[in-house]
């Protein structure tokens, strides 16, 4: 029997916020790790605020912290969200805030790398920067991955039909031919759906389907009769 360990731990990044005037020294970190999130699901990231000598500092609900995610190439803002302050005065939550990215925030985004920054609303309603590292770098790198959700395949689109004249009725009939239904991908009880876009059509539409597999294909035929 195989054992598969699963690790469940908070996704936490450190942010430098120098509001502490009693700084002993500057302890530089070598680098700030890139942030990784998953597309199409809820991502929660803990933001740990520290001063430049790597000491946790207090934050409060009266302060406003804003997370911004943007496309650095096109200079386009993607996400702009307030952080939820978790600091309740206890030692375990000192300097902690929470960023929540819902499913809809990332569902339509490309799977690629973006940049992010965190800013603080000052008392004069202007924003001051929080730094991603001790080298005064404001922007960090965030990787949007799609390791959990499957990639949807494009629907089959049929625009050309084979036309014949029915000798017994004299009507024109147009056949789509066999359309492969990909039964090997149907791992649940889902149904196949179909949409028809018609312009000035008058007649009868027949949809024929069978689960009999012939040469690896499932026969689905659409018949238009004028």
C-alpha positions in Angstrom: 0.0 0.0 0.0 1.3 3.5 -0.9 1.3 6.3 1.6 0.8 9.8 0.1 1.6 12.6 2.5 -0.4 15.9 2.0 0.9 19.1 3.5 -1.6 21.8 4.6 0.1 24.9 5.7 -0.4 28.7 5.3 1.0 30.5 2.3 2.9 33.3 4.0 5.1 36.1 2.6 7.1 38.7 4.5 6.6 42.4 3.8 8.8 45.2 5.2 6.9 48.0 6.8 9.1 50.5 8.7 6.7 52.0 11.2 8.9 51.1 14.1 11.3 53.9 15.1 13.4 51.7 17.4 15.3 49.8 14.8 18.4 48.2 16.1 20.0 47.3 12.7 19.2 46.2 9.2 19.2 42.4 8.7 19.1 42.0 4.9 17.4 39.0 3.5 19.0 37.4 0.4 15.8 37.3 -1.6 12.0 37.3 -1.3 10.5 34.0 -2.5 8.1 34.2 -5.4 4.4 33.8 -4.5 2.6 30.9 -6.1 -1.2 30.7 -6.4 -3.7 28.4 -8.2 -6.1 29.4 -10.9 -9.8 29.1 -10.4 -9.9 28.3 -6.7 -9.8 30.3 -3.5 -6.3 31.3 -2.5 -5.5 32.7 1.0 -2.1 34.3 1.6 -0.9 35.5 5.0 1.1 38.7 4.8 3.6 39.1 7.7 4.6 42.7 8.3 8.1 43.2 9.7 10.5 46.1 10.0 13.9 46.1 8.4 15.7 44.3 11.2 13.2 41.4 10.7 11.1 42.1 13.8 7.3 41.7 13.6 5.4 44.9 14.1 1.9 45.7 15.3 -0.8 46.6 12.8 -4.4 47.4 13.5 -7.9 47.4 11.9 -7.8 51.2 11.6 -5.1 50.9 9.0 -5.9 50.1 5.3 -3.5 47.8 3.4 -4.1 47.2 -0.3 -2.8 44.4 -2.5 -2.3 45.1 -6.2 -1.5 42.5 -8.8 -0.7 43.8 -12.3 0.7 42.8 -15.7 4.1 44.5 -15.8 4.4 44.1 -19.6 1.2 45.8 -20.5 1.1 48.0 -17.4 -2.4 46.7 -16.6 -3.9 46.4 -13.2 -5.4 43.0 -12.7 -6.5 42.8 -9.0 -6.8 45.5 -6.3 -8.0 44.2 -2.9 -7.8 45.3 0.7 -6.2 43.0 3.2 -7.9 41.7 6.3 -5.9 42.5 9.4 -5.5 39.4 11.7 -3.4 41.2 14.4 -5.6 41.0 17.5 -2.9 41.9 20.0 -1.7 38.3 20.6 1.8 37.2 20.0 0.8 34.6 17.4 -1.0 37.1 15.1 1.4 40.0 15.6 1.8 41.9 12.2 -0.4 39.4 10.3 -2.9 40.3 7.6 -4.8 38.0 5.2 -5.2 38.3 1.4 -8.2 36.3 0.0 -8.3 35.8 -3.8 -11.7 34.2 -4.8 -12.2 31.8 -7.6 -13.6 34.5 -9.9 -10.5 36.7 -9.4 -8.2 34.3 -11.3 -10.6 32.2 -13.4 -10.2 34.3 -16.6 -6.5 35.2 -16.2 -3.7 33.7 -18.3 -1.5 31.1 -16.6 1.7 33.2 -16.4 3.8 35.4 -14.0 2.6 38.7 -12.7 3.9 41.3 -10.3 2.3 42.4 -7.0 2.8 45.2 -4.5 1.3 46.2 -1.2 0.6 49.8 -0.2 -0.6 51.5 3.0 -3.2 54.3 3.2 -1.7 57.2 5.1 -3.5 59.7 7.4 -3.6 62.2 4.6 -5.4 59.7 2.2 -2.3 59.2 0.2 -0.6 55.8 -0.2 2.9 54.9 1.1 4.8 51.8 0.0 5.4 48.6 1.8 8.5 46.8 0.5 8.8 43.2 -0.7 12.4 43.0 0.5 15.0 44.9 2.5 16.5 46.4 -0.7 13.5 48.7 -1.1 12.0 46.5 -3.9 8.3 47.3 -3.9 7.2 44.6 -6.4 7.3 40.9 -5.9 6.6 38.2 -8.4 3.5 36.0 -8.4 3.1 32.9 -10.5 -0.5 31.9 -11.4 -0.5 28.1 -11.9 -3.3 25.8 -13.1 -2.2 22.5 -11.5 -5.7 21.5 -10.2 -8.4 22.4 -12.6 -8.6 20.6 -16.0 -8.3 22.7 -19.2 -11.6 22.8 -21.1 -11.5 21.6 -24.7 -13.2 23.7 -27.5 -16.6 22.5 -28.6 -17.0 20.9 -32.0 -18.3 23.4 -34.5 -19.9 22.3 -37.7 -20.6 24.8 -40.5 -20.6 22.6 -43.6 -23.2 19.9 -44.3 -23.5 17.3 -47.0 -26.6 18.1 -49.1 -28.7 15.5 -51.1 -32.2 15.3 -52.4 -34.5 12.7 -50.9 -35.9 10.8 -53.9 -39.0 9.7 -52.1 -40.0 13.1 -50.7 -38.2 15.5 -53.1 -36.9 17.5 -50.1 -33.4 18.7 -49.7 -31.6 17.1 -46.8 -28.3 18.1 -45.2 -26.2 15.8 -43.1 -23.4 16.7 -40.7 -21.8 13.3 -40.8 -20.6 11.5 -37.7 -19.4 13.7 -34.9 -17.0 12.1 -32.4 -18.4 12.5 -28.9 -15.2 11.7 -26.9 -16.8 9.1 -24.6 -13.5 8.2 -23.1 -13.4 11.7 -21.4 -16.9 11.3 -19.8 -15.9 10.2 -16.3 -19.1 11.3 -14.7 -22.8 11.5 -15.4 -22.6 14.6 -17.5 -24.7 15.0 -20.6 -23.7 16.2 -24.1 -25.3 19.4 -25.1 -25.8 21.0 -28.5 -26.6 24.5 -29.8 -28.0 25.4 -33.2 -27.8 28.8 -34.7 -30.3 29.2 -37.6 -31.0 32.1 -39.9 -34.2 32.1 -42.0 -34.6 28.3 -41.6 -37.9 26.5 -42.1 -38.0 22.7 -41.9 -37.3 19.8 -39.6 -34.2 18.9 -37.6 -33.4 15.3 -36.7 -30.6 14.5 -34.2 -29.5 10.8 -34.3 -27.2 9.4 -31.7 -25.9 5.9 -30.7 -23.5 4.5 -28.2 -22.4 1.8 -30.6 -18.7 2.4 -31.2 -17.6 1.8 -34.8 -13.8 2.1 -35.4 -13.3 4.0 -32.2 -16.0 6.6 -32.9 -19.4 7.3 -31.5 -21.9 8.2 -34.2 -23.9 11.4 -33.7 -25.6 12.7 -36.8 -27.5 16.0 -37.3 -30.0 16.0 -40.2 -31.6 19.1 -41.5 -34.6 18.6 -43.7 -36.1 21.5 -45.7 
